[in-house]
């Protein structure tokens, strides 16, 4: 069944019409309270990262990329940890990747059972180990399969489906644009997330917001914008320039959930050191809940630099604290080091 409806097409606002990021909007049958969304972050966007974004004002959060094959074959970590949904994070979307429609349908059914409100299909990941399976950005080479995968997710889950994709594989090929049109017309999707860089660019280079604006004007479904939105000013400018229905915050929100607050009008300035320390402690507690204290201590080492940056100080001072945190044996040691630095007592001497 094609779920691209008249109400969905009317929901797309064109550039220059003057909108606010704080306005509610609709994505399929769902009303989203504002137009600021946490993007899918591979290896990062677990339930507590999503819940953190929602706590700070995000209208919607999307999960990390989850393998449809791993769900289909019953991988324990995937089906328990990666499909864990907190009751306070709704609405929530789970992002799947895969190239087999039947496997996608079965995986999507499991995702619906886990409690997701939406399913997002990744058709933009440029990582070779994903693309060599025919998934991610490789689907831009095969519009018919891309459509089949999206329709299978909707069929299997009964949930609204969105797709996140790049504008192409390489500069000048336009394959992502063509697939976006096919998905909107034949794929039954309720929305499309556009990262206006080619897959070969990864996260480098200037996003083509002009091309994104063209897609917003053309496509009959809501368009969400991703790519390069690292600051509140940049995000607002891109939102106005493109006319996108919503924006996706990705790496710019890592260690900086206050960016959501700034964009939805809940705060003007940056967080205080005390706020950063309190948030760091919330992350430690949540990670321990999710993984157990021992695993969380290792897992969070990739998180520490994001929060250290929010404390300020010189690069040298931050490097000292970073080195000390990477060597901690327990979460309590990390908590104590960070608290001392947050109070201005330990940035220079954390080691």
Buried (B, 14 or more C-beta within 10 A) or exposed (E): EEBBBEEBEEBBBEBEEEBEBBBEBBBBBBEBBBBBBBBBBBEBBBBBBBBBBBBBBBBBBBBBBBBBBBBBEEBEEBBEBBBBBBEEBBBBBBBBBBBBBBBBBBBBBBBBEBBBBBBBBBBBBBBEEBBEBBBBBBBBBBBEBBBBBBBBBBBBBEBBBBBBBBBBBEEEBBBBBBBBBBBBBBBBBBBBBBBBBBBBBEEEEEBBBEBBBBBBEEBBBBBBBBBBBBBBEBBBEBBBBBBBBBBBBBBBBBBBBBBBBBBBEEBEEEBEBEBBBBBBBBBBBBBBEBBEBEEBBEBBBEBBBBBBBBBBBEEEBBBBBBEBBEEBEEBEBBBBBBBBBBEEEBBBEBE
